[in-house]
Amino acid sequence: MPKTAFAIVFAALLGGAALACMGPADARVNFNSVLSLWFDTARDADQIGLKLTRMSDEEEMQLGREFSQTMLAEYPEDPTLSRYVTDVAQPLLAGVRRKGIRYQFHVIGTPIINAFAMPGGQVFVTTGLLNFVDSEAELAAVVGHEMSHVDLRHCVERFQYEYKLKKAGMADAGWMVTVAHQLATLGFTPYQESEADASGERLAVEAGYDPDAAATLFKRMSAYFGEPGSTRATTPGGEVGQAAGEAIGSYFRSHPPSADRARQLSEMVAEHRSSLAGKSFYIGKQNLQRRVARIREQFPGETREL
């Protein structure tokens, strides 16, 4: 490729990368706006770099498998717990829009309370988080949130530039390990987190789980960690510095303040309370304790009507 042409393409990639990191400082998403998430054409029209480097589902899943192998080489997976989380996620899969993505769910052994997603449908939950949630409905809310980061292309858009450069032979040998750790520690933009919260809530509710579970979880998480004066970096460089030295950050470090998320989710549920009224939703405290997903067995006393 001529030097001039290469310079133009590389500049476009850098510009797209910058756009991918931009977002409203404090945007909120409600259930109505979730409907617009089914179409991302308008957003991509303003992000030339993302369009130039957009990966196919197969490319993204291959990238995710490479990241996943890197993470699993460092943190042991519990196959039994992974099967449980996979079962919990099955009803949520019906609501995703990207039908070409084949999701895989992993539970890794670490007491740190966290969950994160990698491109191509690789979703990780720590044993610390699995022991922290109080019901299967709360677990479904977290899993739905992480699935939404994949479904909305948040995960892959952060790293598709590096992937294209890697294919062109321009990435260093250690990039895979570095990026895998970034996926576990760095947060998304506030708007992306709000999108994922709203979309994850939709997935969980449509799957029949308690609509109040997510807000309940985040309230308890806020109280547990304290989270006084929670601050987040406002630039990509600041995010990298914030994550330095962390292998897997705790959930409250890699996500916005839990109290804010609880309030926004409660507001969304309250706004749509009338449409949910009279319907029964599943809680699943016994399911979580026994590690038996609702699709395998439903226990008495685990439903509530709004």
N, C-alpha and C positions, 0 to 999 in steps of 0.2 A: 504494500500500500504506500503511495507517495506520502512524503512527510507532511505536506499541507493537508491532505485529506485526513490523515491520521490525527493531526492536531485538531481539526474541526470535530471529528467524531469524539475524541477524548474530551474536548471542551463540553460537548453536549452531554456526555456521561457525567461530568462533574456538576454541570448545571442541574441535571435531573436528580443527582444525589442530594444536592442542596434543597431542591424543592421537596424531595421525599421527607426531609427532616423538618420542614416547616409545617406549621399548623396554628390554629387559633390558640391563644394563650389559655383560655378558660371556656372552651366550647362544651356544650352539653348536648346529649342526644336523647330524645325520648322515643317511645314506641312507634309513633307515627313516622319519625324520620328513619327508623330501621327499614321501612319499606323501600326507601330510596337506596339503601345499601345493596339492593339486588342488582343495581346497575352502576358500574363505575366508569362509564364512557366519558362523562363530563369531567370527572376528576383527571383521568388520564390524558384528556385533550390538552391540559395545561402542564403536563409533565412529559416533555419530549424524551428526556433521558430514560424514563421508565418504559416508554413505548419502544424505544430503540433496543432496550436490553430485556424486554419481557421474555420470560422463560416459559416453555411449554410445561404442562403438568408433569410430564415424564422427567424433564430436566429438573424441575423443582423437587420432585420426590427423590431423585437420585442424589441431589445436593443434601436433602434432609437425611437420607440414609447415611451419607458420609459424616455429617455432623453428629448424628445419633451414635454411630460407632465410636466416634471420638469421646463422646460423653460417657458411654457405657464402658469404655475401657478404663475409665477413672472411677466411676461410681457403680457398685454392684446393683444389678436389677433383681427384684423379687418376682419371679414368674407367677406365683400364686396371686399376689396383690395386683400384678399387671393384668391378669385375666379378670379380676374383679372390676378394676377401673374400665377395662375394655367393655365389659358387660354393662356397666353404668352408662357408658357413652353411646351404646347402640341406639337407644330411642332418640338421642339428640342428632344422630347422623341424618335422620329424615329431613331435618330442617336446613341443612347446609345447601348453599347454592352451587358450589364448585364440585360437581358430581364426579369429576375425573380424579379427585384426590383420594387416595386410599390411606386412611388414618391408622396410626399405630400408637398405642398407649403404653407407657413405661412407668413403673414405680421403682425409684432408686433409693438405696439405703443411705439416708443421712437424716439426722434429727432436725436439720434446718427446715423451717416452714416455708415451702415454696412450691410453685408450679410454673412451668414455662413451655412455650411451643417453639418448634423449629420449622423451617420451610418443609413443604411436602407432607404435612400431616403428622409430624413426629411430636407427640405431646408427652411431657414429663411431669410426674407428680412425685414429691418426696414422701418418704415414710413419716417425716415430721408433720407435713400438712395433713396426711391421711389420718394421723392420730389427733390432729387439732380440730378438724371438722366434727360437728356434732350429729350430723345426719347425712343420709345419702343425697338428700335434696341440696344440702350445702356443697357436697362434693360435686354434684352435677352442675351447680352454678359455676364453680371454679373451672371444671373441665369444659363447659360450654364457652366460658370466657376465652380460654386458651385456644379452643377450636376456632373461635371467631377471628383470632389474630391470623390464623392460616386462611380461613375462608375469605377474609377481607384483604388478603395479600399483604398485611402489615409485615409479616416475617420475611417474606421473600423480597419485598421491595427494599428492605434495608441492606440486603446483601447480594442482590442480583448483579450489581456493578462489579463487586469483587469476583463473582463467579465468571462473568464475561472476560474480565482481565486474566483470570486464572486460565481460561480456555485459550487465551491468546498468548499464554506463557509469560505473563508479566507479574504474577503473584509469587511471593516467596513461599518456601516450603512449609513454613510454620503457620500459614494463614488459617488453616482449618481448625487448629486447636484454639487460636486466638478468637476466631469468629464464634466457635461453639461456646466459649465462655462468655462472650458478649451477649449471646442469646439468652443466657441464664441470668445475667446480672444487669444489663441495661434496660431501662424502661422505654416505653414508646412515648409518643407525644401525648399530651393530655387529651386531644381530640380522638386519637386512636384508641386510647384506653376507654374513653367514654363510648365510642362506637362498639368496642368489644364487650363492654359491660351490658349495653343495650341488646346487642345481638346475642350474647350468651344468655341473658335473661329470657329472651324470646325462645331460644333453643330449649332451655330447661322447662319453661312454662308449657310450650307446645308438646313436650315429652311427658307432661303430667306432673311435674315436680312443683312443690310449694313455692309460689311467687315471692314470698317473704324471706326465703332461705338465704338469698345472697346478702340482703341488707342485714339480716341477723348475724351472719358470719362476719361481715366487715365491722359491725359494731363491737362484737366480741374481740376481734383482732385488734381494733384500735385500743380497746381497754387493756388487752393483754400486753401489747408492746408499749403502751403509753403514747408513743408517736408525738411527743410535744415538739412544736415548731418544725414539723416535717417540711423539708425544702427539697426541691428537685432542680437539677441543672437545667438551664434554659438553652444551652448550645450543645451540639454534638461533642465538641472538645471537652466541655464541662462534664458531660455524661461519662466519657471515657475516663476522665480523671476521677470521677466519683466512684467508678467501678474498679479502679486500680487495686490490685491486691486481693480481690475477691474471686473465689472459684465459683461458688453458687451463692448469690445474695438471697437474703430472706425475702419473703413475699412483700413485706411492707417497705423494703428498700427498693425493690425493683418495680413497684407500682405506686400510684398516687396515694395520698393519705386515705386510710380506710374509712375514717369518719365522713369524709367528703363523698366517697363512693356509696356508703350506706345511705346518706341523705338523698343523693340523686336517685338511687334505685328505689327507695321508699316513695319518692315523689312520682316516679314513673308508674309504680304499681298503684298508687292512690289515684293517679289520673285515669287509669283503666280499670278501676275497681268494679265499675258497673258491668263491664263486659265479662269480668271474671266471676261475678256473683252467681251463686247457685251451683258452681262447678266444684267437683272434688279434686283435691290435689294430694300428692303423696309426699310423706316426710321421710320415712325410712330410717329411723334411729336403730331399730333392730337389724335392719339389713346391713348397716354400716358396722355394727358391733360383730355380726356374724360373718361379714365379708361375703354376703350372698346378695347379689343384685336383685332389684325389684322384678326384672324380667325373668328371673329364676323362681322367685317366691315372694308373694305379697303377704305381709303379716297383719293381723287384726290390730285395730287401733292406730294405724299409721296414716290415715287419711284425714284431711280437714276440709270443710266446705267454707268458701268465702262468702 
